[in-house]
């Protein structure tokens, strides 16, 4: 499917971090709808749990802990796939249809077409894609089946404070701009499908200030690796040509009695 996005009809999220209370209803709803297994975790001295995205955890609430005059405060951040307008994962994926964009602008995936190359992991500026036990890609797909049925994603439906608002991306941005919110992701990577209203600088939430697709992945995928493969097959071809035109290498016979006279 073409990666051209109709910005007028593009769907997306607005995540208002000021509204999040860290209840993690979104995490539970996501697991229930997508039938994802529970993640085994251990207490590591923080209320944040789990500590990272997994193949069975498509979105999580990150606890940004701060100490002020001996008291600990939190800011909460909903971490998930950003559904970038210019998606690095799609750009580098060598298997057609493994990662694709829907008519609503959602970056979805097809596990059956995934070849386990993991290029998408290296190409994502946000470190989102994960691989499951079968070595197949796994990430948030915005509850594609629900969206196709005219419903909101499970996480947005379950959020009690309307931190997660799903709808037409342009409309969500217009309302947030009118409310004088500081927005992250408006234009980055041709516009993120998940736009954040932040209460602080992006780096305080672990977000890159200017997200870019790493050029190194294209250098490896498009130049270095093909040259390496070409060099390998070139060597094989040279050996075959030598065998055909000259023949196999002959081993000198050192067992004869060189220089000896036999009477």
C-alpha positions as CSV (number, residue, x, y, z in Angstrom):
1,X,0.0,0.0,0.0
2,X,1.2,3.5,-0.8
3,X,2.7,5.5,2.1
4,X,0.9,8.7,0.9
5,X,-1.2,10.1,3.8
6,X,-4.5,12.0,3.4
7,X,-3.8,14.6,6.1
8,X,-7.4,15.8,6.0
9,X,-8.8,12.4,7.1
10,X,-5.9,11.1,9.1
11,X,-6.7,9.7,12.5
12,X,-4.5,10.2,15.5
13,X,-4.1,10.6,19.2
14,X,-3.8,13.7,21.4
15,X,-2.1,12.7,24.7
16,X,-2.6,15.4,27.3
17,X,0.0,14.6,30.0
18,X,-1.5,17.1,32.4
19,X,-4.6,14.9,32.7
20,X,-2.8,11.6,33.3
21,X,-3.2,10.2,36.8
22,X,-1.0,7.1,36.3
23,X,-3.9,4.6,36.8
24,X,-2.8,2.5,33.9
25,X,-6.3,1.6,32.8
26,X,-5.0,2.0,29.2
27,X,-2.4,-0.7,29.8
28,X,-5.0,-3.2,31.1
29,X,-7.6,-2.4,28.4
30,X,-4.9,-2.8,25.7
31,X,-4.0,-6.2,27.0
32,X,-7.6,-7.3,27.3
33,X,-8.6,-6.3,23.8
34,X,-5.5,-7.6,22.1
35,X,-5.4,-10.8,24.2
36,X,-1.9,-10.2,25.3
37,X,-0.2,-12.2,28.1
38,X,0.8,-10.7,31.4
39,X,4.4,-9.5,31.8
40,X,6.3,-11.0,34.7
41,X,8.0,-8.2,36.6
42,X,9.9,-7.6,39.8
43,X,9.8,-4.6,42.2
44,X,12.8,-2.4,41.4
45,X,12.0,0.4,43.8
46,X,9.6,2.4,41.8
47,X,5.8,2.5,41.2
48,X,6.5,2.3,37.4
49,X,5.5,-1.2,36.1
50,X,6.5,-2.6,33.7
51,X,9.7,-0.7,33.1
52,X,9.7,-1.0,29.3
53,X,7.5,-1.9,26.3
54,X,7.5,-5.6,25.5
55,X,6.1,-7.8,22.7
56,X,3.0,-8.2,24.9
57,X,2.8,-4.6,26.1
58,X,1.9,-2.1,23.3
59,X,1.5,0.9,25.5
60,X,2.7,1.7,29.0
61,X,2.6,4.6,31.5
62,X,6.1,5.9,32.1
63,X,6.7,7.5,35.6
64,X,8.9,10.5,35.4
65,X,10.0,10.9,39.0
66,X,11.3,14.1,40.4
67,X,12.4,15.1,43.9
68,X,11.6,18.6,45.1
69,X,12.5,19.6,48.7
70,X,12.5,16.0,49.8
71,X,9.2,15.2,48.2
72,X,8.8,13.0,45.2
73,X,6.5,14.0,42.4
74,X,5.6,12.3,39.1
75,X,4.7,13.2,35.6
76,X,3.1,10.5,33.6
77,X,3.8,9.7,30.0
78,X,1.9,7.3,27.7
79,X,4.6,5.5,25.7
80,X,3.6,3.8,22.5
81,X,4.1,3.6,18.7
82,X,4.0,7.1,17.3
83,X,2.6,6.1,13.9
84,X,4.9,8.6,12.2
85,X,3.9,10.2,9.0
86,X,7.4,9.4,7.7
87,X,7.8,6.0,9.3
88,X,11.4,4.7,9.5
89,X,10.2,1.2,10.2
90,X,8.2,1.1,6.9
91,X,11.1,2.7,5.0
92,X,13.6,0.0,5.9
93,X,11.4,-3.1,6.0
94,X,12.5,-5.4,3.1
95,X,9.3,-7.5,3.2
96,X,6.4,-6.0,1.3
97,X,3.3,-5.8,3.5
98,X,5.0,-6.7,6.8
99,X,4.6,-3.0,7.9
100,X,2.1,-1.0,6.1
101,X,-0.1,2.2,6.4
102,X,-3.9,2.1,6.5
103,X,-6.2,4.7,4.9
104,X,-6.5,6.3,8.3
105,X,-2.7,6.8,8.5
106,X,-2.1,4.1,11.0
107,X,1.1,2.1,10.8
108,X,0.0,-1.5,11.0
109,X,1.8,-4.8,10.6
110,X,1.3,-8.4,9.4
111,X,3.3,-11.0,11.4
112,X,3.0,-13.6,8.6
113,X,5.0,-11.4,6.3
114,X,7.7,-10.4,8.9
115,X,11.0,-12.0,8.1
116,X,12.6,-11.2,11.5
117,X,15.3,-8.9,10.1
118,X,14.8,-6.4,12.9
119,X,15.6,-3.4,10.6
120,X,12.6,-1.7,12.0
121,X,14.0,-1.7,15.5
122,X,17.1,0.2,14.3
123,X,15.2,2.6,12.2
124,X,12.7,3.8,14.8
125,X,13.8,7.1,16.5
126,X,11.6,6.1,19.5
127,X,12.8,2.5,20.0
128,X,9.3,1.1,19.8
129,X,9.1,-2.2,17.8
130,X,9.6,-5.4,19.8
131,X,9.9,-9.0,18.7
132,X,7.9,-11.9,20.2
133,X,8.9,-15.4,21.0
134,X,8.4,-16.3,17.3
135,X,10.8,-13.5,16.3
136,X,7.9,-11.5,14.7
137,X,7.4,-7.8,15.0
138,X,5.0,-6.6,17.6
139,X,3.8,-3.1,18.5
140,X,0.7,-0.9,18.9
141,X,-1.6,-0.8,15.9
142,X,-4.1,1.5,17.4
143,X,-6.6,-1.4,17.8
144,X,-7.0,-1.4,14.0
145,X,-10.1,-3.7,14.2
146,X,-11.9,-1.3,16.5
147,X,-11.0,1.7,14.3
148,X,-12.2,-0.1,11.2
149,X,-15.5,-0.7,13.1
150,X,-15.9,3.0,13.9
151,X,-14.8,2.6,17.6
152,X,-12.0,4.3,19.5
153,X,-8.9,2.2,20.5
154,X,-9.3,0.3,23.7
155,X,-6.9,2.5,25.7
156,X,-8.8,5.7,24.8
157,X,-12.1,4.1,25.6
158,X,-10.8,3.0,29.1
159,X,-9.1,6.3,30.0
160,X,-11.1,7.9,32.9
161,X,-9.6,11.4,32.6
162,X,-9.6,11.7,28.8
163,X,-5.8,11.9,28.7
164,X,-6.0,9.9,25.5
165,X,-8.2,11.5,22.8
166,X,-8.6,9.8,19.5
167,X,-10.1,11.2,16.4
168,X,-9.3,13.3,13.3
169,X,-5.8,14.5,13.8
170,X,-6.3,18.0,12.4
171,X,-9.3,18.6,14.7
172,X,-7.5,17.4,17.8
173,X,-4.5,19.7,17.0
174,X,-6.8,22.6,16.4
175,X,-8.5,22.2,19.8
176,X,-5.2,21.8,21.6
177,X,-3.7,24.8,19.9
178,X,-6.7,26.9,20.8
179,X,-6.2,25.8,24.4
180,X,-2.6,27.1,24.1
181,X,-1.1,23.7,24.7
182,X,2.6,23.0,24.0
183,X,2.5,20.3,21.4
184,X,5.1,17.7,20.5
185,X,5.1,15.9,17.1
186,X,3.2,18.4,15.0
187,X,5.6,18.4,12.1
188,X,8.3,15.9,13.1
189,X,8.7,13.0,10.6
190,X,5.8,14.4,8.5
191,X,3.7,14.7,11.6
192,X,3.4,12.1,14.4
193,X,0.2,10.2,14.6
194,X,0.4,10.5,18.4
195,X,0.8,14.2,19.3
196,X,1.6,15.1,22.9
197,X,0.7,18.1,25.0
198,X,3.7,18.2,27.3
199,X,4.2,20.0,30.7
200,X,8.0,20.2,30.2
201,X,10.8,19.9,27.6
202,X,10.7,16.7,25.5
203,X,13.9,15.3,27.0
204,X,12.4,15.3,30.5
205,X,10.0,12.6,29.1
206,X,12.8,10.7,27.3
207,X,11.7,12.1,23.9
208,X,14.2,13.3,21.3
209,X,13.9,17.0,20.7
210,X,14.2,16.5,16.9
211,X,13.4,12.9,16.0
212,X,15.1,11.6,12.9
213,X,15.4,8.3,11.2
214,X,19.0,7.1,11.7
215,X,21.0,7.4,8.5
216,X,23.2,4.5,9.6
217,X,20.4,2.0,9.0
218,X,20.2,3.1,5.3
219,X,24.0,3.0,5.0
220,X,24.0,-0.6,6.2
221,X,20.8,-1.8,4.4
222,X,21.2,-0.1,1.1
223,X,25.0,0.1,0.6
224,X,27.3,-1.9,2.9
225,X,25.2,-5.1,3.1
226,X,24.5,-5.3,-0.7
227,X,28.2,-4.7,-1.4
228,X,29.2,-7.4,1.0
229,X,26.8,-9.8,-0.7
230,X,28.1,-8.7,-4.1
231,X,31.6,-9.3,-2.9
232,X,30.8,-12.8,-1.6
233,X,29.2,-13.9,-4.9
234,X,31.9,-12.2,-6.9
235,X,34.5,-14.3,-5.1
236,X,32.4,-17.5,-5.8
237,X,32.2,-16.5,-9.5
238,X,35.9,-15.8,-9.8
239,X,36.7,-19.3,-8.4
240,X,34.3,-20.9,-10.8
241,X,35.7,-19.0,-13.7
242,X,39.3,-20.1,-12.7
243,X,38.2,-23.7,-12.5
244,X,36.5,-23.6,-15.9
245,X,39.3,-21.8,-17.8
246,X,42.4,-23.1,-16.0
247,X,41.3,-26.2,-14.2
248,X,41.8,-27.4,-10.6
249,X,45.0,-26.6,-8.9
250,X,47.6,-29.4,-9.3
251,X,49.5,-30.5,-6.3
252,X,53.2,-31.1,-6.8
253,X,54.3,-34.6,-6.2
254,X,57.0,-34.5,-3.6
255,X,57.2,-38.3,-3.1
256,X,59.4,-38.9,-6.2
257,X,63.2,-39.3,-6.0
258,X,64.2,-36.0,-7.6
259,X,67.7,-35.8,-8.9
260,X,68.5,-39.4,-8.1
261,X,69.9,-41.9,-10.6
262,X,68.5,-45.3,-10.7
263,X,70.5,-48.1,-12.3
